[in-house]
C-alpha cells in the first residue's frame, strides 16, 4: 500500500538526527501525494448516492491497466468475473478515464438494449469521439438514425460480397503489423500511439477530401455512377428532408467504417468461435442443437 510506505518513510525520518532540507521537502511532498492517492483510490463509490458499488481505481487511468492486462492474457472475462464476485452483477469501475457501470448478466444486457434512446444513450469514450468526430459512432437520436439509414442503404450483403476477399487480406496484414499486442491507454501526448492515431486520422481525412473532390467531378461529367461504391453513393443520396451529407460527415463515416471492420459483429463472432474451440462440449451442443436448445456459454 502506498500509505504504508509513506508511514514507514515518516518513521525513519523521525529518527534522523539532522535530516537534510531537501529530503524533508521530498518526504513531505511524497506523504502529501500518498495521502491524496489513498483518499482517491480508496473512496470507492460508498459516498456517491444512486450508483452501484465498486471502485474507480487510480486517478485518471482508473482500472484500465487491469482491464488491458486481462485482454493481453486472452481472458477478458476475468476482469468482469472478479468484480462481479466482489460487488455483484452490477458494479462501478473506471476505464480509459471514464466512470463506468458494468451490467454482468443477461438481464442487464436486455435492460440496456431494450431501453436505448429511452433510459440510456449509446456512446463511446471521448478518446474515440475525438478520432471519428461527426460519424455515426458519435451521433445520437435523430442524427444517428439519419446516418445509419444512409449508410445501411448501401452496405447490403450483395454490395459487399465483391470486397470481402480484398478487405480480409488487408485487415489481417494491418493487424499483424500494427495492432496485435500493442494495447495502450489513450493519452493525447506527443509520441503516444493515441496522438499518432489522431494525426493519422487527419492524414486519412485529407486524402479522403481529395478523393471526394475528384469523385464529385467524375459524377458531374458522367465518368462515375452513383452506385459504383460507397463514396459515390454518399455523395449522390439525400435523406427524407432532401439533405445530403457534408464532406466532413462523409470523411468521418468512411473513417469509422475502416475502424468498424475489426469491431462489433466481427469481434463478437471471433470471440464466439474462440470460446467454442476452447469448450468442445459446448461446441458439440451448439452443433447438434436447435435454437431453443442452445446453451449459454
Number of C-alpha atoms within 10 A of each C-alpha: 7 13 15 11 13 18 13 10 14 16 11 9 16 10 9 9 7 9 11 10 9 9 11 14 11 11 16 15 12 17 19 13 15 19 15 13 17 16 12 15 15 13 15 16 17 13 8 10 8 8 13 18 20 23 23 25 22 17 13 14 17 21 20 20 17 15 19 17 15 15 16 14 10 10 11 15 12 16 16 16 14 11 20 19 10 11 15 18 18 17 22 21 21 22 21 20 20 16 15 16 16 19 19 17 13 11 10 14 13 11 14 17 13 12 12 12 13 10 9 12 13 13 12 12 13 15 16 16 15 12 21 24 19 20 23 21 21 21 19 15 12 10 14 14 13 18 21 16 13 17 19 9 13 17 13 10 8 8 14 14 9 10 9 9 10 9 13 12 10 10 14 11 11 11 12 10 11 9 10 10 12 9 13 13 16 18 15 14 10 9 9 13 17 19 16 14 14 17 13 13 18 17 12 15 19 13 12 20 16 10 13 18 11 11 19 17 12 14 15 10 9 10 10 15 14 16 14 10 14 18 19 18 17 23 18 15 15 14 12 7 6 7 10 16 17 12 16 15 18 24 26 23 23 22 20 20 16 12 12 14 14 16 13 10 11 12 13 12 11 13 12 13 13 11 13 16 12 11 12 11 11 16 17 11 13 16 10 10 12 9 8 6 10 13 11 7 9
